[in-house]
Amino acid sequence: MISFFLHYDNLILQAALSLCVTVFINLLRVPTRFLEGLHTYIHPENLGNDTNQSGFRAAIRRPQNTESSGSGLEGYKSLSSRDNVEPKKKNRSKEKFEFDENNAQIFRLPLVDSHLQSRLYFPEYRDAFLYSVVALSSLLLHCFLHVPEGSGMLVSGAVVPVLLGFVAVCKVLVLLAKVSFERSASKRSEKQISILVGFLGFLLVLAIVSMIAPSAFDFKLDSVDGFSQVSIAVLLGCLTGFLFMPATKSARSFWLGTDQLRCNLSIISCGWVTRMLLHVNLLLIIFTSVLWINPLAEILVNKRNFDTKVGCSSPATGNAEKLAGNVGMAQSDFTKLRLWCLLVSGLLQIVMLRPNLQMHMNEAVLSWYQRLHASRVPDLDFSRAKIFLHNYYLCLVVLQFFAPPVLVLIFLGLSRIEGDLFGSIPFVCSFVPCSAFVKEVALFIAWWIVFVWVIFTSSSLLLYRCGFSYIS
């Protein structure tokens, strides 16, 4: 018995860690704790004088009248501000329309467990969080375990992180596709653009893996055959389409969080620390996305060897050539730099999920504020509907912000698993290029997610900057 535990110690540790992490997440309800403390908003239909509902606080009031009819809240059921209002008799003489200031208030609510569980897609978000954290913890443990050379999947324990990684990837991809086709969560034009960019992504990936990868991108995809190339192109084409709407929402969150609109509303913009992290996150993913492009890779990598004697006519010329050749780093260091940049960019995007989500919720407040001051008699039906939809699809947006960095981290972890994992299973390897997928293709997919995210985010920010697009 003792020899059995010593022989399969890595496998036992992996199984024990996965079980402990699962129990820990379920008992402490970590997915809910991760979102608690954020603020959501409601736009009530009518305000009453019920003092029992004093927990609700008006976030912003119309500044023309500070005397309101109490701070209570009777609830909101309809998205129309004209219900339960008795129509006034129309006289031929002109009457001055008095706007009801009570209906011009919105209320800010801190998210708690009961609120989150009532939101649409909360079970899907909870499952995606659980699967992803368990897979990432298993992949992290595998990096620190001693793996005997030539050992199989069971002895090395690699079967657990690989299996959990594939299950988590499939779960997140299915949920990301599900929320992308949600009818009321996005505009029809956005879905059409997603289909278009997905098809363009399929063509670009097919060209990269089949023709231009060695010349323009630093990826070794020689072991991927024709069928696998088409399969990878289809997968990444679909993933490109799924990432379009989350990336544009992230761009809007960045635009609001950094107060590019200069609206000077403290409830919409964020603090200087969060602004700095937003800029660092954007610059980091841009830098990471270009590290696999060959021209930059050739500049940063030092390919010259000066251990041998340099045949130069003068010492000054030799020193100049030696200095120019040393501008760069070793290939091994450059490879580590790229992997660390992928890792840090994925972790930083998860850290910025809460600020991005809060900025997304504040976008509805900006819409309400703009329509409140757009005219003397504002029509708040659109802003009321937008506040309701942002509140109702809260967990859907969480999934869209959570899926890309998690996929980057999981694929990065799968690419770092050493050894011929499925060499002893010829039936599986006859259908799937196992070693190529786990090592080379997994790294390519992780980079592609960051690359596509940068293109969509930068393009959206450029359209905002040039005035071709705006937040309403």
LOLUMKOL-947156 format. One record per residue (C-alpha): x, z, y. Coordinates in nm, 2 decimals, padded with zeros to 4 digits. Example, Ala and Ser with C-alpha at 12.3 -4.5 7.8 and 13.67 -1.06 7.14 Angstrom:
// LOLUMKOL-947156
xx = 01.23	zz = 00.78	yy = -00.45 .
xx = 01.37	zz = 00.71	yy = -00.11 .
//
This chain:
// LOLUMKOL-947156
xx = 00.00	zz = 00.00	yy = 00.00 .
xx = 00.28	zz = 00.09	yy = 00.24 .
xx = 00.46	zz = -00.24	yy = 00.16 .
xx = 00.14	zz = -00.43	yy = 00.24 .
xx = 00.11	zz = -00.26	yy = 00.59 .
xx = 00.47	zz = -00.33	yy = 00.66 .
xx = 00.44	zz = -00.69	yy = 00.55 .
xx = 00.12	zz = -00.76	yy = 00.76 .
xx = 00.19	zz = -00.52	yy = 01.05 .
xx = 00.15	zz = -00.79	yy = 01.31 .
xx = -00.18	zz = -00.90	yy = 01.18 .
xx = -00.31	zz = -00.54	yy = 01.16 .
xx = -00.20	zz = -00.47	yy = 01.52 .
xx = -00.37	zz = -00.78	yy = 01.64 .
xx = -00.70	zz = -00.69	yy = 01.46 .
xx = -00.68	zz = -00.33	yy = 01.59 .
xx = -00.62	zz = -00.44	yy = 01.94 .
xx = -00.91	zz = -00.68	yy = 01.94 .
xx = -01.14	zz = -00.42	yy = 01.80 .
xx = -01.03	zz = -00.16	yy = 02.06 .
xx = -01.06	zz = -00.39	yy = 02.35 .
xx = -01.41	zz = -00.50	yy = 02.24 .
xx = -01.53	zz = -00.14	yy = 02.21 .
xx = -01.37	zz = -00.04	yy = 02.54 .
xx = -01.54	zz = -00.33	yy = 02.73 .
xx = -01.88	zz = -00.26	yy = 02.58 .
xx = -01.87	zz = 00.12	yy = 02.63 .
xx = -01.75	zz = 00.11	yy = 02.99 .
xx = -01.95	zz = -00.20	yy = 03.07 .
xx = -01.65	zz = -00.36	yy = 03.24 .
xx = -01.82	zz = -00.69	yy = 03.33 .
xx = -02.07	zz = -00.50	yy = 03.54 .
xx = -01.81	zz = -00.27	yy = 03.69 .
xx = -01.61	zz = -00.58	yy = 03.79 .
xx = -01.89	zz = -00.69	yy = 04.03 .
xx = -02.03	zz = -00.35	yy = 04.15 .
xx = -01.99	zz = -00.28	yy = 04.51 .
xx = -02.04	zz = -00.64	yy = 04.63 .
xx = -02.33	zz = -00.70	yy = 04.87 .
xx = -02.63	zz = -00.92	yy = 04.83 .
xx = -02.90	zz = -01.00	yy = 05.08 .
xx = -03.28	zz = -01.03	yy = 05.08 .
xx = -03.51	zz = -01.17	yy = 05.34 .
xx = -03.84	zz = -00.98	yy = 05.30 .
xx = -04.17	zz = -01.13	yy = 05.37 .
xx = -04.31	zz = -00.85	yy = 05.58 .
xx = -04.17	zz = -00.51	yy = 05.69 .
xx = -04.39	zz = -00.20	yy = 05.67 .
xx = -04.36	zz = 00.16	yy = 05.76 .
xx = -04.29	zz = 00.30	yy = 05.42 .
xx = -04.02	zz = 00.56	yy = 05.47 .
xx = -03.96	zz = 00.59	yy = 05.09 .
xx = -03.76	zz = 00.27	yy = 05.09 .
xx = -03.50	zz = 00.40	yy = 05.33 .
xx = -03.22	zz = 00.28	yy = 05.10 .
xx = -03.24	zz = -00.07	yy = 05.25 .
xx = -03.06	zz = -00.13	yy = 05.57 .
xx = -03.10	zz = -00.42	yy = 05.81 .
xx = -02.77	zz = -00.62	yy = 05.81 .
xx = -02.84	zz = -00.82	yy = 06.12 .
xx = -03.13	zz = -00.81	yy = 06.36 .
xx = -03.23	zz = -01.06	yy = 06.63 .
xx = -03.05	zz = -00.93	yy = 06.94 .
xx = -03.34	zz = -00.99	yy = 07.18 .
xx = -03.55	zz = -00.70	yy = 07.06 .
xx = -03.40	zz = -00.38	yy = 06.93 .
xx = -03.73	zz = -00.20	yy = 06.88 .
xx = -03.86	zz = -00.29	yy = 06.54 .
xx = -04.14	zz = -00.15	yy = 06.34 .
xx = -03.95	zz = 00.07	yy = 06.10 .
xx = -03.68	zz = 00.02	yy = 05.84 .
xx = -03.90	zz = 00.02	yy = 05.53 .
xx = -03.93	zz = -00.27	yy = 05.29 .
xx = -04.25	zz = -00.35	yy = 05.10 .
xx = -04.08	zz = -00.62	yy = 04.88 .
xx = -04.05	zz = -00.99	yy = 04.88 .
xx = -04.25	zz = -01.22	yy = 04.65 .
xx = -04.30	zz = -01.54	yy = 04.84 .
xx = -04.05	zz = -01.77	yy = 05.00 .
xx = -04.28	zz = -01.86	yy = 05.29 .
xx = -04.29	zz = -01.66	yy = 05.61 .
xx = -04.65	zz = -01.78	yy = 05.69 .
xx = -04.83	zz = -01.60	yy = 05.41 .
xx = -05.05	zz = -01.30	yy = 05.49 .
xx = -05.05	zz = -01.39	yy = 05.85 .
xx = -05.39	zz = -01.43	yy = 06.01 .
xx = -05.40	zz = -01.75	yy = 06.21 .
xx = -05.46	zz = -01.72	yy = 06.58 .
xx = -05.75	zz = -01.89	yy = 06.74 .
xx = -05.63	zz = -02.20	yy = 06.92 .
xx = -05.75	zz = -02.23	yy = 07.28 .
xx = -05.72	zz = -02.53	yy = 07.49 .
xx = -05.51	zz = -02.34	yy = 07.74 .
xx = -05.14	zz = -02.30	yy = 07.66 .
xx = -05.06	zz = -01.98	yy = 07.49 .
xx = -04.71	zz = -01.83	yy = 07.48 .
xx = -04.61	zz = -01.80	yy = 07.12 .
xx = -04.46	zz = -01.45	yy = 07.04 .
xx = -04.21	zz = -01.45	yy = 06.76 .
xx = -04.24	zz = -01.17	yy = 06.51 .
xx = -03.91	zz = -00.99	yy = 06.52 .
xx = -03.98	zz = -00.79	yy = 06.21 .
xx = -03.96	zz = -01.11	yy = 05.99 .
xx = -03.63	zz = -01.20	yy = 06.15 .
xx = -03.44	zz = -00.93	yy = 05.97 .
xx = -03.24	zz = -00.95	yy = 05.65 .
xx = -03.14	zz = -00.65	yy = 05.43 .
xx = -02.81	zz = -00.59	yy = 05.26 .
xx = -02.81	zz = -00.43	yy = 04.92 .
xx = -02.50	zz = -00.31	yy = 04.72 .
xx = -02.49	zz = -00.45	yy = 04.37 .
xx = -02.55	zz = -00.20	yy = 04.09 .
xx = -02.59	zz = -00.22	yy = 03.72 .
xx = -02.97	zz = -00.26	yy = 03.73 .
xx = -02.95	zz = -00.54	yy = 03.99 .
xx = -02.69	zz = -00.74	yy = 03.79 .
xx = -02.87	zz = -00.72	yy = 03.46 .
xx = -03.18	zz = -00.87	yy = 03.62 .
xx = -02.99	zz = -01.17	yy = 03.74 .
xx = -03.01	zz = -01.51	yy = 03.56 .
xx = -02.71	zz = -01.58	yy = 03.34 .
xx = -02.59	zz = -01.22	yy = 03.33 .
xx = -02.57	zz = -01.22	yy = 02.94 .
xx = -02.37	zz = -01.54	yy = 02.95 .
xx = -02.13	zz = -01.39	yy = 03.21 .
xx = -02.09	zz = -01.07	yy = 03.00 .
xx = -02.02	zz = -01.27	yy = 02.68 .
xx = -01.77	zz = -01.50	yy = 02.86 .
xx = -01.59	zz = -01.19	yy = 03.01 .
xx = -01.57	zz = -01.02	yy = 02.67 .
xx = -01.45	zz = -01.32	yy = 02.48 .
xx = -01.19	zz = -01.41	yy = 02.74 .
xx = -01.04	zz = -01.06	yy = 02.78 .
xx = -01.02	zz = -01.01	yy = 02.41 .
xx = -00.84	zz = -01.35	yy = 02.36 .
xx = -00.60	zz = -01.29	yy = 02.65 .
xx = -00.51	zz = -00.94	yy = 02.53 .
xx = -00.44	zz = -01.08	yy = 02.18 .
xx = -00.22	zz = -01.36	yy = 02.33 .
xx = -00.04	zz = -01.11	yy = 02.54 .
xx = 00.03	zz = -00.88	yy = 02.25 .
xx = 00.17	zz = -01.18	yy = 02.05 .
xx = 00.43	zz = -01.24	yy = 02.32 .
xx = 00.58	zz = -00.89	yy = 02.26 .
xx = 00.56	zz = -00.88	yy = 01.88 .
xx = 00.86	zz = -00.96	yy = 01.66 .
xx = 00.77	zz = -01.27	yy = 01.46 .
xx = 01.00	zz = -01.34	yy = 01.16 .
xx = 01.14	zz = -01.69	yy = 01.16 .
xx = 00.96	zz = -01.91	yy = 00.91 .
xx = 00.67	zz = -01.67	yy = 00.86 .
xx = 00.32	zz = -01.81	yy = 00.82 .
xx = 00.01	zz = -01.75	yy = 01.03 .
xx = -00.09	zz = -01.43	yy = 00.85 .
xx = 00.25	zz = -01.27	yy = 00.84 .
xx = 00.32	zz = -01.34	yy = 01.21 .
xx = -00.03	zz = -01.24	yy = 01.31 .
xx = -00.07	zz = -01.57	yy = 01.51 .
xx = -00.40	zz = -01.65	yy = 01.33 .
xx = -00.58	zz = -01.38	yy = 01.55 .
xx = -00.48	zz = -01.50	yy = 01.90 .
xx = -00.52	zz = -01.87	yy = 01.80 .
xx = -00.86	zz = -01.81	yy = 01.65 .
xx = -00.98	zz = -01.59	yy = 01.94 .
xx = -00.83	zz = -01.83	yy = 02.19 .
xx = -01.02	zz = -02.13	yy = 02.05 .
xx = -01.34	zz = -01.93	yy = 02.03 .
xx = -01.31	zz = -01.81	yy = 02.39 .
xx = -01.23	zz = -02.17	yy = 02.51 .
xx = -01.53	zz = -02.31	yy = 02.33 .
xx = -01.76	zz = -02.03	yy = 02.47 .
xx = -01.64	zz = -02.07	yy = 02.83 .
xx = -01.66	zz = -02.45	yy = 02.82 .
xx = -02.02	zz = -02.44	yy = 02.68 .
xx = -02.13	zz = -02.20	yy = 02.94 .
xx = -01.96	zz = -02.40	yy = 03.22 .
xx = -02.14	zz = -02.71	yy = 03.10 .
xx = -02.47	zz = -02.51	yy = 03.09 .
xx = -02.45	zz = -02.38	yy = 03.44 .
xx = -02.34	zz = -02.72	yy = 03.57 .
xx = -02.67	zz = -02.87	yy = 03.46 .
xx = -02.89	zz = -02.60	yy = 03.61 .
xx = -03.15	zz = -02.78	yy = 03.80 .
xx = -03.21	zz = -02.56	yy = 04.10 .
xx = -02.86	zz = -02.42	yy = 04.15 .
xx = -02.71	zz = -02.73	yy = 04.31 .
xx = -02.81	zz = -03.05	yy = 04.49 .
xx = -02.88	zz = -03.37	yy = 04.31 .
xx = -02.61	zz = -03.54	yy = 04.50 .
xx = -02.35	zz = -03.29	yy = 04.38 .
xx = -02.45	zz = -03.35	yy = 04.02 .
xx = -02.41	zz = -03.73	yy = 04.08 .
xx = -02.07	zz = -03.68	yy = 04.23 .
xx = -01.97	zz = -03.46	yy = 03.94 .
xx = -02.06	zz = -03.74	yy = 03.69 .
xx = -01.86	zz = -03.99	yy = 03.90 .
xx = -01.55	zz = -03.77	yy = 03.93 .
xx = -01.58	zz = -03.69	yy = 03.56 .
xx = -01.56	zz = -04.05	yy = 03.47 .
xx = -01.26	zz = -04.10	yy = 03.71 .
xx = -01.09	zz = -03.80	yy = 03.55 .
xx = -01.14	zz = -03.95	yy = 03.20 .
xx = -00.97	zz = -04.28	yy = 03.31 .
xx = -00.68	zz = -04.09	yy = 03.48 .
xx = -00.62	zz = -03.87	yy = 03.18 .
xx = -00.63	zz = -04.16	yy = 02.94 .
xx = -00.38	zz = -04.34	yy = 03.16 .
xx = -00.15	zz = -04.03	yy = 03.18 .
xx = -00.15	zz = -03.95	yy = 02.80 .
xx = -00.11	zz = -04.32	yy = 02.69 .
xx = 00.10	zz = -04.50	yy = 02.96 .
xx = 00.24	zz = -04.32	yy = 03.26 .
xx = 00.31	zz = -03.97	yy = 03.14 .
xx = 00.69	zz = -04.01	yy = 03.08 .
xx = 00.74	zz = -04.19	yy = 03.41 .
xx = 00.53	zz = -03.99	yy = 03.66 .
xx = 00.45	zz = -03.66	yy = 03.49 .
xx = 00.69	zz = -03.43	yy = 03.30 .
xx = 00.49	zz = -03.39	yy = 02.98 .
xx = 00.60	zz = -03.46	yy = 02.63 .
xx = 00.29	zz = -03.62	yy = 02.47 .
xx = 00.47	zz = -03.86	yy = 02.23 .
xx = 00.33	zz = -03.69	yy = 01.92 .
xx = -00.04	zz = -03.74	yy = 02.03 .
xx = -00.19	zz = -04.04	yy = 01.86 .
xx = -00.45	zz = -04.28	yy = 01.98 .
xx = -00.76	zz = -04.09	yy = 01.86 .
xx = -00.63	zz = -03.77	yy = 02.00 .
xx = -00.56	zz = -03.94	yy = 02.34 .
xx = -00.92	zz = -04.05	yy = 02.37 .
xx = -01.04	zz = -03.71	yy = 02.26 .
xx = -00.83	zz = -03.53	yy = 02.52 .
xx = -00.94	zz = -03.78	yy = 02.79 .
xx = -01.31	zz = -03.72	yy = 02.70 .
xx = -01.26	zz = -03.34	yy = 02.71 .
xx = -01.07	zz = -03.33	yy = 03.04 .
xx = -01.31	zz = -03.59	yy = 03.19 .
xx = -01.60	zz = -03.36	yy = 03.12 .
xx = -01.40	zz = -03.06	yy = 03.24 .
xx = -01.33	zz = -03.25	yy = 03.56 .
xx = -01.69	zz = -03.30	yy = 03.63 .
xx = -01.77	zz = -02.94	yy = 03.55 .
xx = -01.51	zz = -02.82	yy = 03.80 .
xx = -01.63	zz = -03.02	yy = 04.10 .
xx = -01.91	zz = -02.78	yy = 04.21 .
xx = -01.71	zz = -02.46	yy = 04.15 .
xx = -01.42	zz = -02.60	yy = 04.35 .
xx = -01.64	zz = -02.70	yy = 04.64 .
xx = -01.80	zz = -02.36	yy = 04.65 .
xx = -01.45	zz = -02.21	yy = 04.65 .
xx = -01.36	zz = -02.43	yy = 04.95 .
xx = -01.67	zz = -02.31	yy = 05.13 .
xx = -01.57	zz = -01.95	yy = 05.06 .
xx = -01.22	zz = -02.01	yy = 05.19 .
xx = -01.37	zz = -02.18	yy = 05.51 .
xx = -01.60	zz = -01.88	yy = 05.57 .
xx = -01.35	zz = -01.61	yy = 05.47 .
xx = -01.08	zz = -01.74	yy = 05.71 .
xx = -01.34	zz = -01.78	yy = 05.99 .
xx = -01.27	zz = -02.14	yy = 06.05 .
xx = -01.62	zz = -02.17	yy = 06.21 .
xx = -01.51	zz = -01.91	yy = 06.48 .
xx = -01.86	zz = -01.75	yy = 06.46 .
xx = -01.71	zz = -01.41	yy = 06.52 .
xx = -01.95	zz = -01.24	yy = 06.29 .
xx = -01.79	zz = -00.94	yy = 06.11 .
xx = -02.05	zz = -00.96	yy = 05.83 .
xx = -01.94	zz = -01.31	yy = 05.74 .
xx = -01.56	zz = -01.32	yy = 05.77 .
xx = -01.33	zz = -01.09	yy = 05.58 .
xx = -01.03	zz = -00.87	yy = 05.67 .
xx = -00.67	zz = -00.98	yy = 05.73 .
xx = -00.55	zz = -00.88	yy = 05.39 .
xx = -00.81	zz = -01.09	yy = 05.22 .
xx = -00.74	zz = -01.38	yy = 05.45 .
xx = -00.37	zz = -01.36	yy = 05.37 .
xx = -00.45	zz = -01.36	yy = 04.99 .
xx = -00.68	zz = -01.66	yy = 05.04 .
xx = -00.40	zz = -01.86	yy = 05.20 .
xx = -00.15	zz = -01.75	yy = 04.95 .
xx = -00.38	zz = -01.85	yy = 04.66 .
xx = -00.44	zz = -02.19	yy = 04.81 .
xx = -00.06	zz = -02.25	yy = 04.87 .
xx = 00.03	zz = -02.13	yy = 04.53 .
xx = -00.20	zz = -02.36	yy = 04.34 .
xx = -00.09	zz = -02.65	yy = 04.55 .
xx = 00.27	zz = -02.57	yy = 04.47 .
xx = 00.20	zz = -02.52	yy = 04.10 .
xx = 00.01	zz = -02.85	yy = 04.07 .
xx = 00.31	zz = -03.06	yy = 04.19 .
xx = 00.57	zz = -02.89	yy = 03.97 .
xx = 00.50	zz = -03.13	yy = 03.69 .
xx = 00.54	zz = -03.45	yy = 03.90 .
xx = 00.87	zz = -03.61	yy = 03.82 .
xx = 01.01	zz = -03.68	yy = 04.17 .
xx = 00.98	zz = -03.31	yy = 04.26 .
xx = 01.11	zz = -03.20	yy = 03.92 .
xx = 01.42	zz = -03.42	yy = 03.97 .
xx = 01.48	zz = -03.26	yy = 04.31 .
xx = 01.45	zz = -02.90	yy = 04.19 .
xx = 01.64	zz = -02.94	yy = 03.86 .
xx = 02.02	zz = -02.95	yy = 03.87 .
xx = 02.13	zz = -03.20	yy = 03.61 .
xx = 02.50	zz = -03.21	yy = 03.69 .
xx = 02.77	zz = -03.02	yy = 03.51 .
xx = 03.07	zz = -02.91	yy = 03.71 .
xx = 03.26	zz = -02.73	yy = 03.43 .
xx = 03.48	zz = -03.03	yy = 03.39 .
xx = 03.74	zz = -03.14	yy = 03.65 .
xx = 03.59	zz = -03.36	yy = 03.92 .
xx = 03.80	zz = -03.67	yy = 03.99 .
xx = 03.80	zz = -03.69	yy = 04.37 .
xx = 04.04	zz = -03.84	yy = 04.62 .
xx = 04.03	zz = -03.53	yy = 04.85 .
xx = 03.93	zz = -03.17	yy = 04.81 .
xx = 03.68	zz = -03.19	yy = 05.10 .
xx = 03.49	zz = -03.48	yy = 04.93 .
xx = 03.49	zz = -03.29	yy = 04.60 .
xx = 03.35	zz = -02.98	yy = 04.76 .
xx = 03.08	zz = -03.18	yy = 04.93 .
xx = 02.97	zz = -03.34	yy = 04.60 .
xx = 02.98	zz = -03.01	yy = 04.43 .
xx = 02.76	zz = -02.85	yy = 04.69 .
xx = 02.51	zz = -03.14	yy = 04.68 .
xx = 02.49	zz = -03.13	yy = 04.30 .
xx = 02.43	zz = -02.75	yy = 04.30 .
xx = 02.11	zz = -02.78	yy = 04.50 .
xx = 01.86	zz = -02.70	yy = 04.23 .
xx = 01.82	zz = -02.48	yy = 03.92 .
xx = 01.89	zz = -02.51	yy = 03.55 .
xx = 01.63	zz = -02.68	yy = 03.34 .
xx = 01.55	zz = -02.36	yy = 03.15 .
xx = 01.50	zz = -02.17	yy = 03.48 .
xx = 01.28	zz = -02.45	yy = 03.61 .
xx = 01.06	zz = -02.44	yy = 03.30 .
xx = 01.02	zz = -02.06	yy = 03.34 .
xx = 00.93	zz = -02.11	yy = 03.71 .
xx = 00.65	zz = -02.35	yy = 03.62 .
xx = 00.51	zz = -02.12	yy = 03.36 .
xx = 00.52	zz = -01.82	yy = 03.59 .
xx = 00.35	zz = -02.01	yy = 03.87 .
xx = 00.07	zz = -02.11	yy = 03.63 .
xx = 00.04	zz = -01.75	yy = 03.52 .
xx = 00.04	zz = -01.60	yy = 03.87 .
xx = -00.20	zz = -01.86	yy = 04.00 .
xx = -00.45	zz = -01.79	yy = 03.73 .
xx = -00.42	zz = -01.41	yy = 03.78 .
xx = -00.45	zz = -01.44	yy = 04.16 .
xx = -00.77	zz = -01.65	yy = 04.13 .
xx = -00.92	zz = -01.38	yy = 03.91 .
xx = -00.82	zz = -01.12	yy = 04.17 .
xx = -00.98	zz = -01.34	yy = 04.45 .
xx = -01.31	zz = -01.38	yy = 04.25 .
xx = -01.48	zz = -01.08	yy = 04.43 .
xx = -01.39	zz = -01.20	yy = 04.78 .
xx = -01.49	zz = -01.56	yy = 04.70 .
xx = -01.82	zz = -01.44	yy = 04.56 .
xx = -01.89	zz = -01.22	yy = 04.86 .
xx = -01.81	zz = -01.52	yy = 05.09 .
xx = -02.06	zz = -01.73	yy = 04.89 .
xx = -02.33	zz = -01.46	yy = 04.94 .
xx = -02.24	zz = -01.45	yy = 05.31 .
xx = -02.30	zz = -01.83	yy = 05.33 .
xx = -02.67	zz = -01.76	yy = 05.31 .
xx = -02.64	zz = -01.51	yy = 05.60 .
xx = -02.47	zz = -01.78	yy = 05.81 .
xx = -02.76	zz = -02.02	yy = 05.73 .
xx = -03.01	zz = -01.75	yy = 05.84 .
xx = -02.81	zz = -01.68	yy = 06.16 .
xx = -02.79	zz = -02.05	yy = 06.26 .
xx = -03.16	zz = -02.11	yy = 06.21 .
xx = -03.25	zz = -01.79	yy = 06.38 .
xx = -03.08	zz = -01.89	yy = 06.70 .
xx = -03.13	zz = -02.27	yy = 06.68 .
xx = -03.46	zz = -02.26	yy = 06.87 .
xx = -03.69	zz = -02.03	yy = 07.07 .
xx = -03.94	zz = -02.03	yy = 06.78 .
xx = -03.72	zz = -02.04	yy = 06.46 .
xx = -03.84	zz = -02.15	yy = 06.12 .
xx = -03.67	zz = -01.93	yy = 05.87 .
xx = -03.83	zz = -02.08	yy = 05.55 .
xx = -03.51	zz = -02.27	yy = 05.46 .
xx = -03.28	zz = -01.97	yy = 05.51 .
xx = -03.52	zz = -01.75	yy = 05.32 .
xx = -03.51	zz = -01.98	yy = 05.03 .
xx = -03.13	zz = -02.01	yy = 05.04 .
xx = -03.09	zz = -01.63	yy = 05.05 .
xx = -03.32	zz = -01.60	yy = 04.75 .
xx = -03.13	zz = -01.87	yy = 04.55 .
xx = -02.79	zz = -01.72	yy = 04.63 .
xx = -02.92	zz = -01.39	yy = 04.51 .
xx = -03.10	zz = -01.52	yy = 04.20 .
xx = -02.80	zz = -01.74	yy = 04.08 .
xx = -02.54	zz = -01.48	yy = 04.15 .
xx = -02.41	zz = -01.46	yy = 03.79 .
xx = -02.41	zz = -01.84	yy = 03.77 .
xx = -02.16	zz = -01.86	yy = 04.06 .
xx = -01.96	zz = -01.58	yy = 03.89 .
xx = -01.93	zz = -01.80	yy = 03.58 .
xx = -01.82	zz = -02.09	yy = 03.79 .
xx = -01.55	zz = -01.89	yy = 03.96 .
xx = -01.44	zz = -01.71	yy = 03.65 .
xx = -01.41	zz = -02.00	yy = 03.41 .
xx = -01.12	zz = -02.20	yy = 03.56 .
xx = -00.86	zz = -01.93	yy = 03.59 .
xx = -00.95	zz = -01.79	yy = 03.25 .
xx = -00.91	zz = -02.13	yy = 03.09 .
xx = -00.57	zz = -02.17	yy = 03.26 .
xx = -00.45	zz = -01.84	yy = 03.12 .
xx = -00.58	zz = -01.90	yy = 02.77 .
xx = -00.44	zz = -02.25	yy = 02.74 .
xx = -00.11	zz = -02.12	yy = 02.88 .
xx = -00.10	zz = -01.85	yy = 02.62 .
xx = -00.18	zz = -02.10	yy = 02.34 .
xx = 00.11	zz = -02.31	yy = 02.46 .
xx = 00.36	zz = -02.02	yy = 02.42 .
xx = 00.28	zz = -01.95	yy = 02.05 .
xx = 00.59	zz = -02.05	yy = 01.85 .
xx = 00.62	zz = -02.20	yy = 01.51 .
xx = 00.43	zz = -02.45	yy = 01.30 .
xx = 00.10	zz = -02.27	yy = 01.29 .
xx = -00.10	zz = -02.49	yy = 01.06 .
xx = 00.18	zz = -02.64	yy = 00.85 .
xx = 00.05	zz = -02.47	yy = 00.54 .
xx = -00.30	zz = -02.61	yy = 00.59 .
xx = -00.27	zz = -02.99	yy = 00.53 .
xx = -00.65	zz = -03.04	yy = 00.53 .
xx = -00.67	zz = -02.92	yy = 00.89 .
xx = -00.36	zz = -03.11	yy = 01.01 .
xx = -00.49	zz = -03.43	yy = 00.87 .
xx = -00.76	zz = -03.43	yy = 01.14 .
xx = -00.60	zz = -03.25	yy = 01.43 .
xx = -00.24	zz = -03.28	yy = 01.56 .
xx = -00.20	zz = -02.91	yy = 01.54 .
xx = 00.15	zz = -02.84	yy = 01.68 .
xx = 00.10	zz = -03.10	yy = 01.96 .
xx = -00.24	zz = -02.95	yy = 02.06 .
xx = -00.13	zz = -02.59	yy = 02.06 .
xx = 00.20	zz = -02.64	yy = 02.25 .
xx = 00.21	zz = -02.97	yy = 02.44 .
xx = -00.16	zz = -03.05	yy = 02.50 .
xx = -00.25	zz = -02.69	yy = 02.58 .
xx = 00.00	zz = -02.68	yy = 02.86 .
xx = -00.12	zz = -03.01	yy = 02.99 .
xx = -00.48	zz = -02.89	yy = 03.00 .
xx = -00.38	zz = -02.58	yy = 03.19 .
xx = -00.19	zz = -02.78	yy = 03.44 .
xx = -00.48	zz = -03.03	yy = 03.47 .
xx = -00.73	zz = -02.76	yy = 03.56 .
xx = -00.51	zz = -02.64	yy = 03.84 .
xx = -00.44	zz = -03.00	yy = 03.95 .
xx = -00.81	zz = -03.10	yy = 03.97 .
xx = -00.90	zz = -02.77	yy = 04.14 .
xx = -00.64	zz = -02.85	yy = 04.41 .
xx = -00.77	zz = -03.20	yy = 04.46 .
xx = -01.14	zz = -03.09	yy = 04.50 .
xx = -01.06	zz = -02.79	yy = 04.72 .
xx = -00.82	zz = -02.97	yy = 04.95 .
xx = -01.06	zz = -03.27	yy = 04.98 .
xx = -01.35	zz = -03.04	yy = 05.07 .
xx = -01.14	zz = -02.85	yy = 05.33 .
xx = -01.02	zz = -03.18	yy = 05.48 .
xx = -01.38	zz = -03.29	yy = 05.52 .
xx = -01.47	zz = -02.97	yy = 05.69 .
xx = -01.17	zz = -03.00	yy = 05.92 .
xx = -01.25	zz = -03.35	yy = 06.02 .
xx = -01.61	zz = -03.28	yy = 06.08 .
xx = -01.75	zz = -03.50	yy = 05.81 .
xx = -01.90	zz = -03.21	yy = 05.62 .
xx = -02.03	zz = -02.88	yy = 05.74 .
xx = -02.18	zz = -02.56	yy = 05.61 .
xx = -02.55	zz = -02.52	yy = 05.68 .
//
